[in-house]
Amino acid sequence: MSKERLKKIEQIFRNSTSPDELFDAFQDSMKLKVDNLEIYNLLLGNPALSTDELKMFSEKLIKEFPQNAYDLSMWVARVFENVENYRGTLDNAIHYYKRAKEHSPNSSDPLIGILSLFNYDLDIPSNKTILEFVEKEIGPVKIKSNIYYALAEHYKRTGEKQLEIKYSALAERSSEIENSSDQ
């Protein structure tokens, strides 16, 4: 594949405001079998994409490059998390953090990411979904102290002292175990 053609695709992904032009460049990248996460992150972060287009591109990329499914899912979750003008942004961010967790059950990052979506100002149904998912999925996480510290901080913010103490203690214990196993 010519570097010039790849550079052109990258430029379109970075600068285009036309969904049609982005789609055509995406088609070209698929034909060329471009396996470059950084270039696709440009596409997926392009604000010209609608929610449906973003989901369509990300699903196609996850299917075509399953070895990048975790990183793609994390990136798309963050895109949805940080873009306010999409409808259903919160639900989509939650969905992609869950997808990332499926692709890397040992990672705490998707759990920390999804926990960051908790709305402390409003009592909304997604808050319950977030907490249930995080607490249910801690089991396979390799480095648990990160998520326990995040949960302790969460419960501190919500004023639930007993749970804050519980998760602080779990974080300390996990951290000691993780640090002793590193040596």
Secondary structure as UniProt FT lines:
FT   HELIX           3..15
FT   HELIX           19..31
FT   TURN            32..33
FT   HELIX           37..44
FT   TURN            47..48
FT   HELIX           51..64
FT   HELIX           66..68
FT   HELIX           69..82
FT   TURN            84..85
FT   TURN            87..88
FT   HELIX           89..103
FT   TURN            105..106
FT   HELIX           109..115
FT   TURN            116..117
FT   HELIX           125..137
FT   TURN            139..140
FT   HELIX           145..158
FT   HELIX           161..182
//
